[in-house]
């Protein structure tokens, strides 16, 4: 992997969708032990998975991992904390200002 080049990799995975009152989540586990690093992208192939309320659905799928270039990985590590802090900017005050 070079400074500007991207690599792709296909990996078998298990997708778990939970639609319960206690937990609403979607997780992807790579069955071949692949690891995702900062800046990498994952695309899971196949039709949409819908879990009825109160159930957990698990399906085996295949995913494509698009590896970030070294420059993208460095940029993601440098700016990632700032992007997470952007999500934390909220207020519970009753003041309204435009």
C-alpha positions in Angstrom: 0.0 0.0 0.0 1.5 3.3 -1.1 1.1 6.9 0.0 -1.9 7.5 -2.3 -3.0 4.0 -3.5 -5.9 2.0 -2.1 -6.2 -1.8 -1.9 -9.4 -3.8 -1.8 -10.0 -7.1 -0.1 -13.0 -9.4 0.0 -13.9 -11.2 3.3 -16.7 -13.5 4.5 -18.6 -11.9 7.4 -21.5 -12.4 9.7 -24.0 -9.5 10.1 -26.0 -9.3 13.3 -29.0 -7.0 13.5 -30.8 -6.5 16.8 -34.2 -4.8 17.1 -35.0 -5.1 20.7 -36.1 -2.6 23.4 -32.9 -3.2 25.2 -30.6 -3.0 22.2 -30.9 -1.6 18.7 -27.7 -2.3 16.8 -26.0 -3.7 13.7 -22.6 -5.4 13.9 -20.3 -7.0 11.3 -17.8 -9.6 12.3 -15.2 -10.8 9.8 -15.0 -14.6 9.8 -11.4 -14.6 8.4 -10.0 -12.4 11.1 -9.7 -9.2 9.0 -9.1 -6.0 10.9 -10.4 -2.6 10.1 -8.1 0.4 10.5 -8.8 4.1 10.7 -10.0 5.4 7.3 -10.9 2.0 5.9 -14.4 1.5 4.3 -16.6 -1.6 4.4 -19.4 -2.5 2.0 -21.5 -5.6 2.9 -23.1 -7.3 -0.2 -26.6 -8.6 -0.4 -30.2 -7.5 0.1 -31.3 -5.3 3.1 -31.7 -7.2 6.4 -34.8 -6.4 8.4 -35.2 -7.7 11.9 -38.8 -7.7 13.4 -39.2 -6.0 16.7 -38.0 -8.1 19.6 -35.7 -10.3 17.5 -32.0 -10.6 16.6 -31.2 -11.7 13.0 -27.8 -13.1 12.0 -26.8 -13.7 8.4 -23.6 -14.8 6.7 -22.5 -12.4 3.9 -19.5 -11.3 1.9 -18.0 -7.8 2.3 -15.5 -5.7 0.4 -12.9 -3.8 2.5 -11.5 -0.8 0.8 -8.2 0.0 2.6 -7.3 3.6 3.1 -4.0 4.9 1.7 -1.3 5.8 4.2 -2.1 9.5 3.7 -5.8 9.0 4.4 -5.0 6.8 7.5 -2.8 9.5 8.9 -5.4 12.2 8.2 -8.1 10.1 9.9 -6.0 9.6 13.0 -5.1 13.3 13.2 -8.7 14.6 12.7 -10.8 11.8 14.2 -10.9 13.2 17.7 -12.2 16.5 16.5 -15.0 14.9 14.5 -16.1 12.8 17.5 -16.2 16.0 19.7 -18.5 17.6 17.1 -21.1 14.9 17.9 -20.8 16.0 21.6 -21.8 19.6 21.0 -25.3 19.8 22.5 -27.1 21.8 25.1 -30.0 21.4 27.5 -30.5 25.1 28.2 -33.9 26.7 27.5 -32.4 29.8 25.9 -33.2 30.2 22.3 -30.9 32.2 20.1 -30.9 32.6 16.4 
